[in-house]
Amino acid sequence: MKNKLLAIIAALVVASALLHGQQGQAPQTLPLSPTIRPSGQGVTAAYEGWFYNKDGSISLLVGYFNRNQKQELDIPIGPNNRIEPGGPDLGQPTHFLAGRQYGVFAIRVPKNFGTQQLTWTLTANGQTNAIPMHTKPDWVVEPFEDAGSRNTPPTVRFEPTGQTVTGPPTGVATTLAAIAGEPLLLTAWVTDELARVNVATPARRPRPSTTGPSTPPPPLSVAWSKYRGPGTVAFVNAKPTIAKERDGEAQTTATFTAPGYYVLRLQANDQSGDGGGGFQCCWTNAYVAVTVKGPAVTSDK
């Protein structure tokens, strides 16, 4: 039953892409072979829609669908991970978690972008997918406030009284330093306001999962993951508990296997769950840059 449900979800994703003029998985043609497996499948960009920024510019909100249940992938910027024109690097991830990831990054374009479009092309496990991103009127989203309930995304801070981050990512929120092989303490303060319109609603149904059993989303949660970087990042607990009695403090540690420049992603979800229950609100994605140095070299005299 679970496999049948996953196959239906995958078919709907492909059908939606074709309906909006997007390119499907190449070189296969319909009917497609099963597209969700533990490993060996491709990754498809997921264009969530676009929204206006306060300065009048436009941001394109983008996620992805890794059709592997267990296999995470690293795809460096280049021929297999490119956005054109203007790229290949427009801030997209190079590390891809399993399953569907919502609103992972945003691309700012000028307000006169008009009928232009960008295309994100990904090649993984020998499968290439190319998805266009545009500003068609029916693709407008409101990631900062749900129009019905006036719900807003969680607020994230990396200092107790520091600058707040909310909604789609707009740049690196904070910068840290670490040493390869040594744990780095990661601390965030995460809070959330309830929907402003007090309307009684039935309990949300669990969202179908591509990576495990379906469970109802918690009231507020956070998840750390690698976004970019040359090595592996191991989190002691990628989904730490949020301590309400300490102003929403959530702590974990990360250990990096190799020196270099990394970007981590912290995603904070409210009760609407991943992807805001399909309405593109309300969750927050924040980037944390980490410069990792190699371990100190000592010499015995």
N, C-alpha and C positions, 0 to 999 in steps of 0.2 A: 504493500500500500504506500509506504514511504517513497520507494523508488518511483512508483507511478506518479505520485504527487510532484516529485522533483523533476521528472521528465516533462510534465505539463507546464511547470513554471518556466523551464528552459525554453520550451516551444513558444510560450507567450512572449518571452523576452525577444526571441528572434523575430516573431511575427510583428511585434511593435517596431523593431528596428526597420524592417522592410516596409512597413506602412508609412513611416516618416521619411522614406527615401534614403535610409541608411544601408550601408553595405553589410551583408551577412557574412558568416564565416566562409572563408575561401580555403581551398577550392571546392568544397562540398556544395551540393545542390539539394534542394528539398526532394524527398523527405530526408532530414538529417539523421545521422546515426546518434545514439544516445550522447548527450552533451554534458552530463554531470557524472563524473567518475572520481575515484580517489586520486588519480593522477593522470598525466598524459594529455590533458585537454588544454584549450587555449584560454586567452583572456580577452574580454571584450570591454572597450570603453563604454561608459554609461553616461550619456548626456542628460543631466537632471533638468536643465533649463537656465534661464538668465534673469538677472534682476538689476535694478538701478542702484548705483552708489550715491552717497550724499552729494558728491561733486558733479553729478550728472553723467559720469562715465558708466559703463556697463560691465558686469562680471558674468562670465559663463561658469556655471556650477557643474562640476564633473566628478563622477565616481567611476567604478568599474565592476565587472563581474568576472571573477576567476572561477571558471567552471570545474575546478578541482576541489574535492572535499577535504583533502589532506595536504596536497602539494602547494607550498608557497614558492613563489618564483622571484628571482632577481633578473631584471631586464634592464641593462644599462641604456642610458640615453644614446641614441644613434639610429641606425637603420631599422632596428627591431622595436624601438620605442621613440617615436618622433611625433611632433605636432607641427604641421605646416599650414600656411606660410608663417614665417617669422621664427621658426624653431631651428633645430629640433627640440631645444630645451625651453619649455614655457612653464616649468615648475611642477611637472607631473611626477608621480612616484616612480621609483625604480625597483621597489620591493612590493610584491603583491600578495596580500593575505588571501586565504581560501575564501570562496563564497562572494557574496555581494557586499560591496563597500559603498556607502552613500556620501555624497558631497565631500569627497576627499580633498579636493583642491578647487581653486577658482582662478580663472584667467581674466584679467582686467583688459578691456578693449575700449577704444574711444567711443564717445556718444554718437558719432557719425559713422559707426561701423556698418550701418545699413544692411544691404543684402549680402555682404561678405560672409564668409564662413571659414572656420578652421577645421582641420581634420586630424584626429589622433589615430595613428596607426600602431598596432601592437602585433608582434609575432612571438608566439610562445609554443613550444612543443611542435614546431613545424606548421602551426596554423596562424594565418594572418587575418586580422579584423581591422577595418577602418571605419570610424564613426565621425560624421560631420557635426560641428557645433555652430549654431547660428542664433539669430535674434528674431525668429518668427513670432508673431504676436501670441499665438496659442501656446508658447513655451515659457511664458512669464511665470516665475515662482516668487514666493514671499518667504524666504528662509528665516526672517527675523521676527515674524509674528504670524500666527495662524489667524486667518481672517474670521473664522467662525467663533473660536473660543478666546481669541486674543492671547493665546499662549505664546511664550517667548522662550528662546533657547537658554540652557544653563549658562551660568557665568563661571569662568575659570580665571584664577589668579595663580601666579607662581611666586608671589611674595604675600605675606599676610595682609598687607595694605597696598599691594602693587597694582599695576594697571590691569584692567579687566579685559578678557577676551570672550566674545560671544558670537555665535553663528558661524558662517563659513570662514575659512582661514584667509587672512589678509597679509601674511608675512610671518617671519620668525618672532615668536612671542618672548623668548628668552634664550640666552646662550650659556652653555655650561662647558666645563672642561673635565676630562677623565683620563685615566691611564688604562691601557689595554690589560685585560685580565683582572682588574680590580673593580669591585662594585661601586657604582655611582648612585648616590641617593637622589631619588626623584620625588619631589613634593609638590602637590598642587592643592589649591583650595577651591572646592566646587560647590556652588549653591544654585538654587533654582526657585523661582516663584511659580505658584500655581496659576492656572488659567485665570484671566481677569474676569471673564464672564462666568458667573456661577450658575452653570446649567448642569442639571443631573444627567449623566450619561451612563449607559450600561458599561459593564466591565469590558475592556478591550480584549478581543480575541487574540490568541497567540499568533505571531507572524510565522509563516512557513520558513523553515531554516534549511539552508543548503549544506550545513556542516554538522548538524546534530539535532537532537529532539527539539520540538517547538515548545517554548515556555513563555508565559506572560512576562513582559518587560518589567523590571523593578522601577520604583518611583524615580530613582536617580542612580546613575552608574557611570563609571569611567573605564576606559580601556587604553593601554599603551601598546604601541607597535612600532616597528621599524618602518621608516618612510624612504630613506635613502642611506647609503653607506657601504663601504667596501667589505665589511665583515659581518659576522653573525652577532645579533644582540639577544642576550638571554635575560629575561625579566624574572625576578623571584616570584612575583605575582603580577601578571599583566592587567588584572582587574582588581585593584586593591579596594578595600572597604573604605567608604566615606564616613568619617567621624563627625556627625552633626554637632556633638558636644564640643568639638574643636574647630568650629566655624567651617565645617566641610573639608577638613584636612584629609588627604589621601596620600599615602606614602608607599613606595616600593623601591627596588634597586634594579639597575641594569648593568650588565657586564658585557664589554665589547671584546671580541676576539682579536681584532686587528686595529692598528692605528689608522687615523684618517678623519675625514669630515663626515659626520652623520647628521641626519635629521630624524627625529622621533615625532610621532603623531599621538596626541592625546585626544581621544574622542569622549565627549560627555553627552550622555543621553538622558532625557527626562522620561516621564511615563509614556510618552508617545512611541518610544522604542526606536530601533534602527530605521532611518529614513523618515522619521516622523509619521510612521504608519502609512507611508505612501504620499504624504502631502508636502514633503520637502521642508517641514518644520515640525519639531524644533530640536536641534542638536547642535553641538559646538565641536569644531575641529581646531586644534591648536598645534603649532609646530614648535619644537624645541631643538635648537642646533647644539651639537656636542662635538667639540674638537678633542679627539682622542690621541694621546701621545703613547709612544712605545714605553715599555717598562725601563726604569733606570738601569744602566749597565754598570756593574761594579767589577773592578779588576783586583785580583789577589796579588799582592806583592810578595 
